[in-house]
Amino acid sequence: MRKWSELSEKEQEQIKKRYLAGESPSEIAKDYNLKPKQISDQAYRKKWNVNMGTKKTTKKTTKKAAKKTTKKADKKTAKKSKKTKK
């Protein structure tokens, strides 16, 4: 087994391209004598997957966010009204 650091920059770029094209790490690893985990770890560390961590905004998520903000506002007004009653 090889280490990631032993790969040339050209090989690393080829692996990245294949990974981003949707090829599985196990298929790529066979060609470069690596473990699939080495490839997936690099992809995670270097954030190869552009969509990772970003959420697509949908009507549901915007509705949920709106509900949360209205609930927070309602709680604040309830607290203020309790303070003024005392």
N, C-alpha and C positions, 0 to 999 in steps of 0.2 A: 504494500500500500504506500502511496505517495502522500506527502503533506501538501496542503494548499500553497504554502510558501515556496515549494519546489517547482510549481508550475510557472511557465513563462507568462508574461502579460498577454501575449497573443492567445495562449490556451485559456487563460482566465476570461478573456473577452468572448471567446468562442463558447465557453460554458455558459456565460451570462446570456448570450444571444439565444442559445438553445433552450435555456430555462425560461426566458421570457416568451419564447415561441410556444411554450406549453408542454415541452418535453419533460418527462418525469426525471427526478434526480437519479433514480436507480438506472435508467437507460443511459444517462450521460456518464454516470460514475464508471460503468463498465468500460467505456472507451478511454478513460483517462486513468484507470487503475486507482480510483478513489472510492471512499465509502459514500453512499447516498446522503448520509447525515452531514458530511463535510460540505456538500453542495447546498443543502437546504439551510445549514447554519450560515454560510456566506450570504445566501440570498436574504436571510432575515437580518443579519448584521448590517449589510450594505443597502438594505431596503430596495432590492431589485424590483419587487412587485410594487408598482406605482400606486395601485388601488388599495394596498394594504393600509388599514387604519383610517381610511377616508370613507365616510358614509355618503351614500347618495340620498339627497333630501327628497322625501316623499310627502304626500299629503298627510299620512299618518304621523310621521315624525314632527311635522310642523304643528299639527293639531295637539300632539302631546306636549310640545314645548309651550304652546299657547295656554293649555290647561295648567301647566306648572306655574307659569307666571301669574295667571289669575288667582291661583290658590295662594301663592306667596303674598300677593297684594291684599287678598281677603284677610289673611292672617295678620298682616301689619295693621290694617284698619281695625280689626277686632282688638288688637293689643292697645291701640291708641284710644279706642272708645272705653276700654276698661280703665285705663289710666285717668281719663277725664272724669269718670264716674266716682273715683275715689276721692 
